[in-house]
Structure formats: C-alpha cells, structure tokens
Amino acid sequence: MTKDSNVEEDKGKDKSISPCMRPAKLLAPLLTRERSMRLTAVASMRTRWITIVLDDLYHPHNLSAIIRSAEAFGIQDVHIIQVTNSFKPSQGISLGAQQWVNIIRHDSIEDCISYLRGQGYLLLGADPPHDDHLLDEDTLVVEEIPLDHKVALAFGREKDGLHSELREACDRLFHIPMVGFTESFNVSVSVGICLYELRRRLGRLDPEIWMISKEEQIELIDDWAVRSVRNGQKVLEEIKTRMSRRKEIADQRSLIGNAPDSRPWGDCEV
C-alpha cells in the first residue's frame, strides 16, 4: 500500500508541537481571512465514516470525476486498487481535487481488503441491477446502505465490474434502482449518486459519529494551508529557518545579558 498523503500518518507525528508553530499559523499572513475560514469550515465537514474503493479503473476521466465528487461530498480517503491499471487523474476533470483528499493506492485486492478490515470498515460492493436482484434479498438498494457502521463502497471496472476476489470479500452488495433500458450507470455517475444519498443521510446523524477528530481537522488545515500558498512547503521552511535564527540570536543575547561581569572593576571606567 502506498499513500498519496496529504496528511502524515499518526506514527511518528509530533503531537506536542506548539500551536504557534503549526503551518497554518505560520502561513496565516499569506492567506486571506476568507481562505483561512474556508479551510476550517471544510475540515469540519470531512468524514472517514464513508470511504470509496475503486477496483482497477482504467479511464482517467472516470477516476478524476470520482475524486472530484468525493472531495465535494467531504470524503477524505479514496482507495485505488492498481492490479493492471495505474492511477492517472485527468487534471481538467478533477480540477485539482486530488490535492485535498488522500489517495491510498493498493497493489493488490488482498492488501486493500486487509487494510479496510483493519480500519473497521463494512465492505459493500456495487453491483449493477439485473433480473436476479428481484430474487436476491441480500442485495441492498442504495437507500438501504447502513450508516450505523463505517462503510467502504467498492466500485468495479468500467466493463467487467468488481474482480471476483473483491466481490466475494464484500459483506453485502448494493445497487442503484433503474427503470430504463440501460443496464448500468457510468461508474463516476454511480459514485456521485451514492455519495449524494449517503451524505444526505449523514446529516441526520450526530456529527460526533461521522466527523473526523479535532486533531485530524488541525492536521488537514495545516496541510491545506501549505497547499494554498504558492511553493508553500518552501515558504514554510524559510519561515521556520528565519524564526530559528531569531531564537538563536535572542538566546545569545539573553546569555550575554545574564552572564557575570568578568571585568575586575565591573562597570567602572579605568
């Protein structure tokens, strides 16, 4: 598993960092008040209660449209299974949405399943509607997807759907009801419909259930602040360097000011 991480893993992160040294604080003079408020507002609506799994999709347009929808609906993590196809978003479609979410790449279906199970997700697979759904009581319609548990929605390849290994690993299958001759929606449209429905239902729940923690929000705001400034990481390092130099100078002056006078006559002129 690899992670296009917009937020560092918790392991090894310095939890004791002073609030005044956080990137968002240091870069605040370079951000408009409106931008700073926007970062805070968006972070407060982010969720990991719902996540998306994309099973070896190959069309950049679909990948990018899905990421754009996920970001717009406040989904922080998107999982990409890369068995034969690599993740190559179309910038013109995603409009840079991938810089605001975490893209977590898996080189195998097994790796993805193991990771999601370890995070406590219920794995649900999208299955286009067909006649046998009328007889299959275990297949959910999208409105029936449970939200009393963390859920990962898996969407399959454009032509072939979910790999059999992933399909068999799913706790349940679900579909979007259709009434026309068309057998299935485009995968990016399917994701958008599902996220709209689930996000709407999340609004009825206690936010404490689905919202990310305050610590996670702060980490996101810090990362987004860096991304909101041109050459943000370089600028941040320059600010930290200048602050470090100022502190060194202040410490030296303090030592000089507190040092005992080594001259035998003190302040007396000789």
C-alpha positions as CSV (number, residue, x, y, z in Angstrom):
1,M,0.0,0.0,0.0
2,T,1.2,3.5,-0.8
3,K,-0.4,6.7,0.1
4,D,-0.5,10.0,-1.8
5,S,-0.6,11.5,1.7
6,N,-2.0,15.0,2.2
7,V,-1.8,14.1,5.9
8,E,1.1,12.3,7.5
9,E,0.5,9.0,9.3
10,D,0.0,9.4,13.0
11,K,3.0,7.2,13.7
12,G,6.0,9.4,14.3
13,K,4.0,12.6,14.3
14,D,5.0,15.2,16.9
15,K,1.8,15.7,18.9
16,S,3.4,18.2,21.2
17,I,4.0,20.9,18.5
18,S,3.2,24.3,19.8
19,P,0.0,25.9,18.2
20,C,2.0,28.9,17.2
21,M,4.4,26.7,15.2
22,R,1.7,25.0,13.2
23,P,1.9,25.5,9.4
24,A,-1.5,27.2,9.2
25,K,-0.4,29.7,11.9
26,L,2.9,30.5,10.3
27,L,1.4,30.9,6.9
28,A,-1.6,32.9,8.1
29,P,-0.2,36.3,7.0
30,L,-0.1,34.9,3.4
31,L,-3.7,33.7,3.4
32,T,-6.8,35.9,3.2
33,R,-9.2,35.8,6.1
34,E,-11.8,34.2,3.8
35,R,-9.4,31.5,2.8
36,S,-8.4,30.7,6.4
37,M,-12.1,30.5,7.4
38,R,-12.8,28.3,4.4
39,L,-10.1,25.8,5.4
40,T,-11.6,25.5,8.9
41,A,-15.1,25.1,7.6
42,V,-14.3,22.4,5.1
43,A,-12.2,20.4,7.5
44,S,-15.1,20.4,10.0
45,M,-17.2,18.6,7.4
46,R,-14.7,15.9,6.5
47,T,-15.5,12.3,7.2
48,R,-13.8,8.9,7.1
49,W,-17.1,7.2,8.1
50,I,-17.6,6.6,4.4
51,T,-14.8,5.8,2.0
52,I,-14.6,4.8,-1.7
53,V,-12.7,1.8,-3.2
54,L,-12.0,1.9,-7.0
55,D,-11.2,-1.5,-8.3
56,D,-8.7,-1.2,-11.1
57,L,-10.5,1.5,-13.1
58,Y,-8.6,2.4,-16.3
59,H,-10.3,5.6,-17.7
60,P,-8.6,8.8,-16.3
61,H,-11.9,10.7,-16.9
62,N,-13.8,8.4,-14.6
63,L,-11.1,8.4,-11.9
64,S,-10.9,12.1,-11.9
65,A,-14.6,12.7,-11.9
66,I,-15.0,10.3,-8.9
67,I,-12.3,12.1,-6.9
68,R,-13.9,15.4,-7.6
69,S,-17.3,14.1,-6.4
70,A,-15.7,12.5,-3.3
71,E,-14.0,15.8,-2.4
72,A,-17.1,17.8,-2.9
73,F,-19.1,15.5,-0.6
74,G,-16.4,15.6,2.1
75,I,-15.0,12.1,1.7
76,Q,-11.4,12.3,2.9
77,D,-10.0,8.9,1.7
78,V,-10.2,7.3,-1.7
79,H,-8.7,3.8,-2.1
80,I,-7.3,2.8,-5.5
81,I,-6.6,-0.8,-6.4
82,Q,-4.0,-1.0,-9.1
83,V,-3.8,-4.5,-10.4
84,T,-3.3,-3.7,-14.1
85,N,-4.1,0.0,-14.3
86,S,-2.2,2.9,-12.7
87,F,-3.9,5.9,-11.2
88,K,-3.6,8.8,-13.7
89,P,-6.1,11.5,-13.0
90,S,-7.2,14.0,-15.7
91,Q,-6.4,17.4,-14.3
92,G,-9.0,19.0,-16.5
93,I,-11.8,16.8,-14.9
94,S,-10.6,16.7,-11.3
95,L,-9.8,20.4,-11.2
96,G,-7.1,19.6,-8.6
97,A,-9.5,17.9,-6.3
98,Q,-6.9,15.1,-5.6
99,Q,-4.7,17.6,-3.6
100,W,-7.5,17.9,-1.0
101,V,-8.1,14.2,-0.4
102,N,-6.0,11.2,0.5
103,I,-5.4,8.8,-2.4
104,I,-4.4,5.5,-0.9
105,R,-3.1,3.1,-3.5
106,H,-3.1,-0.7,-3.2
107,D,-1.1,-3.0,-5.4
108,S,-3.4,-6.0,-4.7
109,I,-7.0,-6.6,-3.8
110,E,-5.9,-8.6,-0.8
111,D,-3.9,-5.6,0.5
112,C,-6.9,-3.3,0.2
113,I,-9.3,-5.7,1.9
114,S,-6.8,-6.3,4.7
115,Y,-6.4,-2.5,5.2
116,L,-10.1,-1.8,5.3
117,R,-10.8,-4.7,7.7
118,G,-8.1,-3.4,10.0
119,Q,-9.8,0.0,10.0
120,G,-13.1,-1.5,10.9
121,Y,-15.0,-0.9,7.6
122,L,-18.0,-2.8,6.4
123,L,-17.2,-3.6,2.7
124,L,-20.1,-3.1,0.3
125,G,-19.8,-3.8,-3.4
126,A,-21.6,-2.0,-6.2
127,D,-23.5,-4.5,-8.4
128,P,-25.4,-3.2,-11.5
129,P,-29.1,-4.1,-11.4
130,H,-30.2,-7.2,-13.3
131,D,-33.1,-9.6,-13.1
132,D,-31.7,-11.8,-10.3
133,H,-31.8,-8.8,-7.9
134,L,-35.5,-9.3,-7.8
135,L,-34.9,-12.6,-6.1
136,D,-31.8,-11.7,-4.1
137,E,-32.8,-10.4,-0.7
138,D,-29.2,-9.8,0.3
139,T,-28.6,-7.2,-2.3
140,L,-29.3,-3.7,-0.9
141,V,-30.6,-0.7,-2.8
142,V,-28.5,2.4,-2.2
143,E,-31.1,3.9,0.3
144,E,-30.7,0.8,2.5
145,I,-26.9,1.0,2.9
146,P,-26.4,1.0,6.7
147,L,-24.7,4.0,8.3
148,D,-24.5,2.7,11.9
149,H,-21.1,1.4,10.9
150,K,-18.1,2.7,8.9
151,V,-18.7,1.7,5.3
152,A,-16.4,1.3,2.3
153,L,-18.2,1.4,-1.1
154,A,-16.4,-0.6,-3.8
155,F,-16.9,0.2,-7.5
156,G,-15.6,-2.1,-10.2
157,R,-14.0,-1.7,-13.6
158,E,-15.8,0.1,-16.4
159,K,-16.7,-3.1,-18.4
160,D,-16.2,-6.0,-16.1
161,G,-17.3,-4.7,-12.7
162,L,-15.7,-5.9,-9.5
163,H,-13.0,-8.6,-9.6
164,S,-14.4,-11.9,-8.2
165,E,-12.0,-11.8,-5.3
166,L,-13.2,-8.4,-4.2
167,R,-16.9,-9.2,-4.8
168,E,-16.6,-12.4,-2.7
169,A,-15.0,-10.4,0.1
170,C,-17.8,-7.9,0.3
171,D,-20.1,-8.1,3.3
172,R,-23.1,-7.1,1.1
173,L,-23.8,-6.0,-2.5
174,F,-25.9,-3.0,-3.4
175,H,-27.3,-1.4,-6.5
176,I,-29.0,1.8,-7.7
177,P,-32.6,1.1,-8.9
178,M,-33.1,1.8,-12.6
179,V,-36.3,1.9,-14.7
180,G,-35.0,2.3,-18.3
181,F,-33.4,0.0,-20.9
182,T,-29.9,1.0,-19.9
183,E,-28.3,-1.7,-17.7
184,S,-26.0,0.4,-15.7
185,F,-24.8,3.9,-15.0
186,N,-21.3,5.2,-15.8
187,V,-19.2,4.4,-12.7
188,S,-18.5,8.0,-12.0
189,V,-22.2,8.7,-12.1
190,S,-22.9,5.8,-9.8
191,V,-20.4,7.1,-7.2
192,G,-21.9,10.6,-7.4
193,I,-25.4,9.2,-6.8
194,C,-24.4,7.0,-3.9
195,L,-22.3,9.8,-2.2
196,Y,-25.2,12.3,-2.5
197,E,-27.6,9.8,-0.9
198,L,-25.2,8.8,1.9
199,R,-24.1,12.4,2.6
200,R,-27.7,13.5,2.9
201,R,-28.4,10.8,5.4
202,L,-25.2,11.6,7.4
203,G,-26.7,15.0,8.0
204,R,-29.4,13.3,10.1
205,L,-26.9,11.7,12.4
206,D,-25.0,13.1,15.3
207,P,-21.8,14.7,13.8
208,E,-19.8,13.1,16.6
209,I,-20.4,9.8,14.8
210,W,-19.1,10.6,11.4
211,M,-16.9,13.7,11.6
212,I,-13.1,13.4,11.9
213,S,-11.4,14.2,15.2
214,K,-10.3,17.8,16.1
215,E,-6.7,16.6,15.8
216,E,-7.3,15.3,12.3
217,Q,-9.0,18.5,11.4
218,I,-6.0,20.5,12.6
219,E,-3.7,18.3,10.5
220,L,-5.8,18.8,7.4
221,I,-5.9,22.6,7.9
222,D,-2.1,22.7,8.3
223,D,-1.6,20.7,5.1
224,W,-4.2,22.7,3.1
225,A,-2.6,25.9,4.3
226,V,0.7,24.8,2.7
227,R,-1.1,23.8,-0.5
228,S,-2.9,27.2,-0.6
229,V,0.4,29.1,-0.8
230,R,2.5,29.1,-3.9
231,N,5.6,27.0,-3.2
232,G,4.1,26.6,0.2
233,Q,6.4,24.0,1.6
234,K,9.5,26.0,0.6
235,V,8.0,29.2,2.0
236,L,7.2,27.4,5.3
237,E,10.7,26.1,5.6
238,E,12.1,29.6,5.0
239,I,9.8,31.0,7.7
240,K,10.9,28.3,10.2
241,T,14.6,28.9,9.3
242,R,14.2,32.7,10.0
243,M,12.4,32.0,13.3
244,S,15.1,29.6,14.3
245,R,17.8,32.2,13.6
246,R,16.0,34.8,15.5
247,K,15.6,32.5,18.5
248,E,19.3,31.7,18.4
249,I,20.2,35.4,18.4
250,A,17.7,36.1,21.3
251,D,19.2,33.2,23.3
252,Q,22.7,34.5,22.8
253,R,21.7,38.0,23.9
254,S,20.0,36.5,26.9
255,L,23.1,34.6,27.8
256,I,25.3,37.7,27.4
257,G,22.9,39.8,29.5
258,N,22.8,37.3,32.3
259,A,26.5,36.4,32.4
260,P,28.5,37.7,35.4
261,D,30.8,40.6,34.6
262,S,34.3,39.3,34.2
263,R,35.9,42.7,34.4
264,P,37.7,43.3,37.8
265,W,36.1,46.7,38.2
266,G,32.6,46.0,37.0
267,D,31.1,49.0,35.1
268,C,33.8,51.4,36.4
269,E,35.8,53.2,33.8
270,V,39.6,52.7,34.2
